[in-house]
Amino acid sequence: YAVLGGGFAGISVAWHLLQHCSKTSPMCIEIYDEVGLGGGASGVSGGLLHPYSPKGKLLWNGRECWEEALKLLRVAEAAVGTESQKGENFSANKQQIVAERIVWRRGILKTALNAKNVNDMRKSAHISLSDCKISHVNGIAAQELLPGMVLPSDFALYMPQAVNIHPERYLKVHVNYLYALQEIF
């Protein structure tokens, strides 16, 4: 199979193709991207990962997508940890990838910029997932979380279990893992 695109969508397609293959029918997947892994829109994303809309409302299929995203993060972190413990570097497409941190688990603070944002966030943020909670914070609480932070409207949403990923590193780790899986099959 040829997968066009080395961003989140393309890597996801390759991942799911490999999840559905068997040892009796091996599969070869090649990933093509004109500008390289994460070189397009995926590479410039902020890497903010949580199951909510900008207004704090749980997204359609947010629970399922959040759970799947956490599984994929664990796979990537385990792959980095395994290779780091061996003292080796990853090799994908004959490029050396240094095993560096790909996930920061510090939570995310989403600020409300005006009265309309505050209203929208107050309405929808009361329903949150148990493994990605949302709480309302004021300027004082925001300062405790992030010294120097100023909230224009004295209101923000805090998601303590939300994560931030480094998109390019994350994608490279998964591509390496995908190529390793292909060798098994």
C-alpha positions as CSV (number, residue, x, y, z in Angstrom):
1,Y,0.0,0.0,0.0
2,A,1.1,3.6,-0.6
3,V,0.0,6.2,1.9
4,L,0.1,9.8,0.6
5,G,0.8,12.1,3.4
6,G,3.2,11.9,6.4
7,G,1.1,13.9,8.8
8,F,-1.4,12.8,11.5
9,A,-4.0,11.5,9.0
10,G,-1.5,9.6,6.8
11,I,0.3,8.0,9.8
12,S,-3.1,7.1,11.2
13,V,-4.1,5.3,8.0
14,A,-0.8,3.3,8.0
15,W,-1.2,2.4,11.7
16,H,-4.8,1.1,11.1
17,L,-3.8,-0.8,8.0
18,L,-1.2,-2.6,10.0
19,Q,-3.5,-3.3,12.9
20,H,-5.8,-5.2,10.4
21,C,-3.2,-7.3,8.7
22,S,-2.2,-10.8,9.6
23,K,0.9,-12.9,9.4
24,T,-0.6,-15.0,6.7
25,S,-1.1,-12.0,4.4
26,P,1.8,-9.7,4.9
27,M,1.5,-6.1,4.1
28,C,4.0,-3.5,2.8
29,I,3.2,0.1,3.4
30,E,5.2,3.0,2.0
31,I,4.5,6.6,3.3
32,Y,5.1,9.4,0.8
33,D,5.1,13.1,1.7
34,E,6.4,15.8,-0.6
35,V,7.7,17.9,2.4
36,G,8.6,15.1,4.8
37,L,7.0,13.8,8.0
38,G,5.0,16.4,9.7
39,G,6.1,19.0,7.2
40,G,2.7,20.3,6.4
41,A,-0.2,21.3,8.6
42,S,0.5,18.5,11.2
43,G,4.0,19.8,11.8
44,V,2.9,23.4,12.5
45,S,0.1,22.4,14.9
46,G,0.5,23.4,18.5
47,G,0.4,19.8,19.7
48,L,-2.4,20.5,22.2
49,L,-4.2,17.3,22.8
50,H,-7.6,17.1,24.6
51,P,-11.2,16.0,23.7
52,Y,-12.8,19.4,23.8
53,S,-13.8,22.2,21.4
54,P,-12.4,25.7,21.9
55,K,-15.5,26.5,23.9
56,G,-14.9,23.6,26.3
57,K,-17.6,21.3,24.9
58,L,-16.9,17.6,24.5
59,L,-16.3,16.9,20.8
60,W,-18.3,14.3,18.9
61,N,-16.8,10.9,19.7
62,G,-14.5,12.8,22.1
63,R,-14.3,10.1,24.7
64,E,-13.4,7.4,22.1
65,C,-10.9,9.6,20.3
66,W,-9.3,10.7,23.6
67,E,-8.8,7.1,24.7
68,E,-7.4,6.0,21.4
69,A,-5.0,9.0,21.4
70,L,-3.7,8.1,24.8
71,K,-3.1,4.5,23.7
72,L,-1.0,5.8,20.7
73,L,0.9,8.2,23.1
74,R,1.7,5.2,25.3
75,V,2.9,3.2,22.3
76,A,5.2,6.1,21.2
77,E,6.5,6.7,24.7
78,A,7.2,3.0,25.2
79,A,9.0,2.9,21.8
80,V,11.2,5.9,22.8
81,G,11.9,4.4,26.2
82,T,12.8,1.0,24.9
83,E,15.3,2.4,22.4
84,S,16.7,4.9,24.9
85,Q,17.3,2.2,27.4
86,K,19.2,0.2,24.8
87,G,21.3,3.3,24.1
88,E,20.3,3.2,20.4
89,N,18.8,5.7,18.1
90,F,15.8,5.1,15.9
91,S,16.4,4.6,12.2
92,A,13.5,5.4,9.8
93,N,14.1,5.8,6.1
94,K,17.8,5.6,6.9
95,Q,17.6,8.8,9.0
96,Q,18.7,8.8,12.6
97,I,16.1,10.0,15.0
98,V,17.3,10.9,18.4
99,A,14.9,9.6,21.1
100,E,13.8,12.8,22.7
101,R,10.7,13.7,24.8
102,I,7.6,13.8,22.8
103,V,4.9,14.3,25.4
104,W,4.5,16.9,28.2
105,R,1.9,16.1,30.8
106,R,1.5,19.5,32.4
107,G,-2.1,20.2,31.5
108,I,-3.5,23.0,29.3
109,L,-4.9,26.4,30.3
110,K,-7.4,27.8,27.8
111,T,-8.0,31.5,28.4
112,A,-11.2,33.4,27.6
113,L,-10.5,36.6,25.7
114,N,-13.8,38.3,26.1
115,A,-17.2,38.1,27.7
116,K,-18.6,35.9,24.9
117,N,-15.8,33.4,25.5
118,V,-16.5,33.4,29.2
119,N,-20.2,32.8,28.6
120,D,-19.6,30.0,26.1
121,M,-17.0,28.3,28.3
122,R,-19.2,28.5,31.4
123,K,-22.1,26.8,29.6
124,S,-20.3,23.8,28.2
125,A,-17.4,23.1,30.6
126,H,-19.5,21.6,33.3
127,I,-19.5,18.2,31.5
128,S,-16.0,16.7,31.4
129,L,-14.5,13.2,31.1
130,S,-13.1,11.6,34.3
131,D,-9.7,11.1,32.6
132,C,-9.6,14.7,31.2
133,K,-11.3,17.0,33.6
134,I,-12.1,20.6,33.1
135,S,-12.2,23.2,35.8
136,H,-12.9,27.0,35.8
137,V,-10.0,29.1,37.1
138,N,-9.7,32.8,37.8
139,G,-6.7,35.1,37.5
140,I,-5.3,34.1,40.9
141,A,-5.5,30.4,40.2
142,A,-4.0,30.9,36.8
143,Q,-1.0,32.8,38.3
144,E,-0.4,29.8,40.6
145,L,-0.4,27.4,37.6
146,L,1.6,29.7,35.4
147,P,3.4,32.6,37.1
148,G,3.1,35.8,35.1
149,M,-0.1,34.7,33.3
150,V,-2.6,37.5,32.9
151,L,-6.2,36.6,32.1
152,P,-7.9,39.4,30.1
153,S,-11.3,38.4,31.4
154,D,-10.3,36.8,34.7
155,F,-11.5,33.4,33.4
156,A,-10.0,30.3,31.9
157,L,-10.5,26.6,31.6
158,Y,-7.9,24.3,33.1
159,M,-7.5,20.8,31.8
160,P,-4.9,19.2,34.1
161,Q,-4.8,15.9,32.3
162,A,-4.6,17.3,28.8
163,V,-1.2,17.0,27.1
164,N,1.1,18.8,24.7
165,I,3.0,16.8,22.1
166,H,5.9,17.6,19.8
167,P,4.2,16.7,16.5
168,E,7.3,16.0,14.4
169,R,8.9,13.7,17.0
170,Y,5.6,12.0,17.6
171,L,5.2,11.2,13.9
172,K,8.8,10.1,13.5
173,V,8.5,7.7,16.4
174,H,5.3,6.2,15.0
175,V,6.7,5.8,11.5
176,N,9.7,4.0,13.0
177,Y,7.3,1.8,15.0
178,L,5.3,1.1,11.8
179,Y,8.3,0.0,9.9
180,A,9.3,-2.3,12.8
181,L,5.9,-3.8,12.8
182,Q,6.1,-4.5,9.0
183,E,9.3,-6.5,9.6
184,I,7.4,-8.7,12.1
185,F,4.7,-9.6,9.6
